[in-house]
Amino acid sequence: MRLLLLILASLLVAALFSPHLASLAGEADSPPAPWHVVGLPQQTKPFTRFTPVTLDGQRVLRIEADASYGNLVHPVHEDIGVPHRLAWRWRLDEPNPQADITRRGGDDNPVKVCALYDLPIQAVPFIERQVLRVARLRSGELLPAASVCYVWDSRIGAGATLDNAFTRRIRLIVLQGPRAPLHQWMAEQRDIGADFLRLFGDEAKVLPPLIGIAVGADADNTRAHSVAHVADLSLD
C-alpha cells in the first residue's frame, strides 16, 4: 500500500509540474485555457487577434496583427531550470513589408514563438532592473526577466541573433528569413535551454526556471498588417 501511495504521489507531482502545453487550437473559437492574451502594461492600442481555424484540414492558430500588439501566453510552472525542447510548425501568409526589427520605429514581428524565463532580478543590470520592476507593477503580470524569441523576418537572414530594439530583456533568433517561402509550413525544433544560455550568457551561467511559452505578432509601430499561422506547438 505504501508503495502504491508513493507511486500515486509521484504521478500527482508530475502532473502538477508537467511542462506539456495545451493545444493552441481546439474546436472553440478561441484558444483554450491556460492560454491567455497578454499585452503591454495598460495597453490602449488594439490587441493582436488569435483565432483557431481549419487550414489544410487541420485546426491551427491564425495570428493576425493589424496596427496591434499582443502575445498568447501559456504559463509553465517549474521550481528549477531544466532543459526543454520546443517544436512547432508555422507559416507566413501576409508579411509586414514595413517591419524592421533593428530599429524601434519598425520593430514589428509577423509571427514569433518565445520561451519566457524567471531570471533572478538581481542578475539584471541596474537600470533595466528598475524598468522591469515598474513594468511589473503597471501590468499586474509577472513579466519575465529574460525571453528568447524565435522570429520570422523578411529582412534579416536565418541564423541571425540580436536584441529587441526596445529592451535587452528580449533577445531574438531569426529562424526564417527573406528567402523563406510564403504560404508554406515550416517545421522547427529548438533546444531552448541551450539557446537561452547562448543569448543570455552575459547574465546567467545556469538555466533559470521556464515560466511560460508565448506566441505572438505585432504591427503597432509600423501601423501595418500581417497574417501567420502556428500549429503543433509542443514542449518536451
N, C-alpha and C positions, 0 to 999 in steps of 0.2 A: 504493500500500500504506500509506504514512504517513497519508494522508487517511482511509483505512478504519479504521486503528488509532485515530485521533483521534475518529472518529465512535463507534466501539465504546466507547472510554473515556468519552466524554461520556454515552453511554447508561447505562453502568455506574454512573457517579456519580449520574445522575438517579434510577436505580433504588434506590440505597443511601439517598438522601435524599428519596425520594418521600413527600409528605405523605398519600398516599391511605390510607384506613383499610380494614382487613379487615372483612368482613361481620359484623354483630352476631349473626346467627342463621343458621347453616348447617343441615345435616341432623342433626348430632350433638345430644346432649342438654345440651351446654354451649357457651358462646361460644368460637370458635376463637382460637388464639394469633395475634398477641401480646396480645389482650385478656386481662386478669387482674384478679382481685378484690383490692382494697386496702382495709384497714380502718384503724382508729385505731391509734396506737402501742400494742403489747402488748394488743390488744383481747381481752377475755374475753366480751363480750356477743355475742349471735347476729349472724351476717352476713346482710345482705340477700341475697335469692335472685334470681339472674339466669338465666332459663331460656328457651332458644329454643323457640317453639311455633308452631303453624299457626293463624292467625287471619284470617278473611276471605279464605281461600285463599292466604295469603302467610306465609312464615316471618318472624317478628318476635321481638323480645325482650320477654319478660314480666318485670317488675320487681316483686317482692313484698317489702314491708317488714313485719316482724312483731316489734315491740319490738327492732328490729335496726338495724345500721348497715353500710354498705358502698358502695364505688364500683367500677365496672368501668372499668378504665383501659387505654387504647391509647397506648403511647409514640410520640412523634414526634421525629425526630432532625433538628435544624437548627443550623447554626453561627451564623446571623444571623437577626434578626427579619424576617419577610416577611409581607405581608398575606395573609389567607386568608378564604374564605367557607365557612361551615359550614351545612349544610342537613340537615333531618331531618323525620320525621313522628312525632307522639306522640299518645297518648290516655290520659285518666284514667278508670279504671273504678271504683275504690273510693277516694274521698278519705279523708284523715285529719281528722275533724272537730275534733280537739283541737289540731291544729297551729297555731302562731302564731310565725312566723319573726322577729317583732320582739322576742321575749324568749327567754332561754335555756331556760326550762322547757318551751317549746313549739316549739323550733327543730328541726322535722322537715319534710322535703320528700317528697311522694308521688312526685315524679319531677323530675330535673334533668339538664341537659346542661352540661358545663363545659369551658372552654379553660384549660389549665394553662401558665403562663409562667415562664421562668427569669429572673425579675427579679434583677439583681445584688444580693446580700445587703447590700451597703453602702448601697443605696437604701432599705432597710427601716428604719423608726425603731428606735432603740436597744433598747428593751425587747422589742419584737416580734421583733427580730433574735435576741436571746438565746433567746427561747421557741422560735423556729423551729429554731435550732441544736440545742437539746435534743431537740425532736421528731424531727429527722432522725436523731440518734444512737439514739434509742429504737426507731424504726420500721425502720431499715435501708433506707428508701426515700429517694430524692432528692425530698423533698416540695417542691412548687412554692412559690416565694416570693410568687406572685400568681396568683389564679384568678378568672376571670369565669364565673359560673354563671347559666344561664338556668333559671328555675323556673316551675312551675305551682302557683299558690297559691289557696286557697279563701277567703282573707280580703282580700288586697290586690289592688287593681285593676291591670290590664295596663298596662305602661309605667313602673311604679314602679321605682326603684333604691334599694338600701340595702346596708349592710354586714351580713355574717353576725353573728349575735348573740354568737358566741364569739370571732371573730377578724376583723380587717380585712384579713387575707391573702386572704379570700374576699369578693368583692363580687357582689351579686345584681342581676339584671334579671328582673322578673316579666313573662313573655310571655303567659301565660294566667291570668286572674283568676277571681273568683267567678261571673262571667256565662258563662264558657266551658261548653259542654255536655259532659256525661259520655258515655262510650261512643262518641265520635265523633273520627275522626282529624283532627288539625290540622297543617298544614304550616308549617314555619319556615325562614327563611333569614337569616343574620346575617353582617355584616362584623365578624368577631371582633377584628381589629386595631383598628378604629375604636372598638369597644365598650371594649376594654382601655384605650386612651388616654383615653377619656372618663371611665372609672371610676377609673383609677389615675394620672390626670394630675397629682396632687399629688406623685407619687413618680417618675414616668417621663415624659420628653419624647419618647423614641424607643421603638419597639416592640422588646421583647426577644424572644429565640427562643421559639417554641412548643415545649414538651416533651411535651405529651400532651393527649388528649381523654378525658373521662370521662363516664359516665352513672351515675346513682345514685338512691338513695332511702334514707330513714332514718325510723325511728319509735321510736328508743331513748329520747328524752327524754319523750315522751308515753306510752310503753308501749302504743302503739296499732297499727293495721294499715292498709295501703294497697296498692293494686294499680294498675299502669300498664303501658303498652306503648310501645316505641320501635321505629321501622323506618326504613330508607333513610337512615341516617346517612352523610354524605359530607363530605369536606374537599377544597376546591379552592384 
